[in-house]
């Protein structure tokens, strides 16, 4: 029971910081403005980790590799601490692999949450400032689906298709991550 409580606390803390690092990476990749409440929150939560990494981890084109590295370090730290506390006999290589899979799972989960927010706001507040930000984050993922999927009765089902695909990807990643050790 103690390990479950510690895992929950670590999961929430590392998930918040790691998810914010990933959002920072995606927002910079999409060249989204940070002069909004979400952008200011992302900077406040991640600057302490991302800024020192920038001295050692250069960006690759538009990809902010220091934010990606920061997110991975959060996941690796979480899994390493759980590995030590559990006293498992598994090889540490398994922890490294699980941290990479966990990072991909965070990306899938974060995109799923953004797509759900996008779908809900498109119904209730389609002209809000948050909707513009969400649209720029989600459109690159929805555009290929919209090109191939017909719109029956003028209803856009692409967010639903994307959510189903993301849920399947999340299930596969979680199975690989926790089945590994």
C-alpha angles and dihedrals in degrees: 000000000000091000091050091053093047090047091051093050092046092046092053095044097044091039091055095048095036092047091049089051090052091047089051090052093049094044091052091045090053090042092235119169118256094202093103134082092266093050093047090049091050092051093046093052099041110031094087090061106028099047096059090046090055089072091061106024114057123204118255106221107301092342111106097214093177090063090046090049091048091053091048091049090053091053092043091050092050094049094042092053091048090048091053095044093047091049092217122176093225119124116261088236086073090058091051091050092045090051091055091048089046090053090053089047089054089052091051093045092047093049090048091054092047092050091050091050089047092052094047095046091047087063102040107026109012094162100048123122090242090056091059091054093046091047092056091049096047104035096079088058097042099044097074091047092049091052092057103031120076118227106233109210091352092294115139107224095172094102089054092049091048092049092051091049091048092049091052091048090048092051092050093048093047090050092050093044098051097031091059097075 
